[in-house]
Amino acid sequence: MLLSVESINTRTGVILQIWEVGGKKPRYVQPPFKPYMYSLKPTPRGRPVKKRLLSDPSKPRTVWKLVFPRTDILEANRNIWTIEDDLPFIQRIAIDIGYRFPSKPPRLLAWDIETKTAGLCPDWRKDKIISIACWGDTPESHKFFYGDEKTVIKEFLAFVRRYDPDVLIDYWGRFYDIPCLMQRCTQLRIKCSLGRDGSPPYILKREFERRGKGKIEHKIRINGRVHFDVQKEVDADYSLTLAGIKDRKLKTVAKYFGLNPVEAPADKPIHELPMEELRRYNLSDARCTYQLA
């Protein structure tokens, strides 16, 4: 099973970087074909082929197939007459051929951070990490890291390397947990080595319109692992809408599915909890995140 596929442009052409389940390092392979798109107008570089177009699917129409050695050259040749010119190359391969690899089931690990907020609301730019909990496929993965912030982060990163999950799971992590971890690593001069190759994660940001309001969507890239944010799936789950679940917070959804989450005390903030209470609370969040995933 493939965890991720990336296309990389080189001087000689495009190649694929492939991470597999349980893989310790990526493989670099030649793609099964070169990047291509179509032109609606005749072009000397193109080869005429018959295609059915959505604008008139009743009969095939002649279009001209244009093939390029690299995706950046394809992008540079886009114009008003070209079609399927914005399709990602790895998606093109999946459509035309598909990815089929036998493998073991991927290893999963959910994690959750607790922080001391700098203001009234959580802010990943300023908050400090007080504990991190993990919950995975085996009892050895049920971990709680607490104490000096620098030590907590180092022990968590070392455990991720040792347990070596294929999929890292969190809840709202693409907006808070991972950005907060990266920020604290920068402040404390720790390498945020969540990637299988020891690299830090990085955040892709994409703005789009939703219900007339601008919204920023984050996508996390972790080399050699899949990042799975359960909140994104929960937010899109129409069955929860039909059930009348308007609040899509972790504990609300976990209660709906009967997962018995540990509630936060109403009389004191999280960072003032005794260590054992914090441990129960943090591990409960990690467990519920794993079970929801």
Disulfide bonds with the S-S distance in Angstrom:
none
